[in-house]
Amino acid sequence: MRLAATKRRNVAILNSARIGFGGSSTIFMILPGLGAASTPVPLLAPCLSRMDGLTGPGTVGLVGMAGRHHEKRVFPELATDVAGLTLRVLAAEQADEYYALVDRNREHLTQHGDYQALAASDYETTRAELLNDPHPSLRCGIVLHSALVGRVDLVAVNPPKYGLGYWLGHDATGHGYATAACRVLIEYGATELGATDVFAGVTHGNGKSGAVLTRLGFEVADVFETYTRYHRALIAPPSQLQ
């Protein structure tokens, strides 16, 4: 029974963290090892629609993660290099504003065929997701001059390996906000959480998301039928340190 409860808790953490970019772009987290890379793992939106784990064949990194001690930190408001753009914890207190943002962007979020569950969610469903504590993952609102314009998550799939996801409302796209928000959260993950690797995935045809990741130093790690997996190493491998 405790193992089943642990699995439910880990799935709940992932369910809180599926993010995409700007409505027309969906980011999948594709992390090697949890199963066949071409087989989607069904999770509730907003969530990760595919997940491959990071612990190698025959192991389940999500369950293993629950047995580790993760110190809970008070997440600070993070300033980006864009004037007036910050990251703040996204919690139930922002449910009204977050739901309004989703509601305004239902068509925008689903234009690539993704985010159907998110776009169909009602207020109670949206608020219930924000009531879930994502720790040790980070769930942040992207805030421009006090207005919520998007969301970015750093998901503790199997620390120190993390997944990245994000989306912006339609009106906030095209200004570099996604790049700035992801950059500062990745830096926080590296310096405060000890993250060594970050993975993300982009649906084919979603060129804007791919461009964001390229600007952030990600490289293509693998290409599958419906998406491309990206990876960024935050520390140099031993071969480069010699």
TARAQUI-V973174 format. One record per pair of residues at least 24 apart in sequence whose C-alpha atoms are under 6 Angstrom apart, sorted by the first residue. I is the first residue (numbers start at 1). J is the second residue. If there is no record, write none. Layout:
i: <I,I>
j: <J,J>
This chain:
i: <7,10,13,14,15,15,16,17,17,18,18,18,19,19,19,20,20,20,21,21,21,21,22,22,22,22,23,23,24,24,24,24,25,25,27,27,27,28,28,28,29,29,29,30,30,30,33,45,45,46,61,65,80,84,84,85,85,86,87,87,87,88,88,89,90,90,90,91,92,92,92,95,160,160,161,161,161,161,162,163,163,163,164,179,196,196,197,197,197,198,198,199,199,200,200,201,201,201,202,202,203>
j: <63,62,134,47,44,47,47,47,153,46,47,48,165,166,167,165,166,167,166,167,168,209,167,168,169,170,108,109,108,109,111,112,206,209,165,201,202,200,201,202,163,200,201,200,201,229,57,117,118,118,158,158,180,144,145,143,144,143,140,141,142,140,141,140,139,140,141,130,127,130,131,127,195,196,195,196,197,198,198,198,199,200,200,212,234,235,232,233,234,231,232,230,231,229,230,228,229,230,227,228,227>
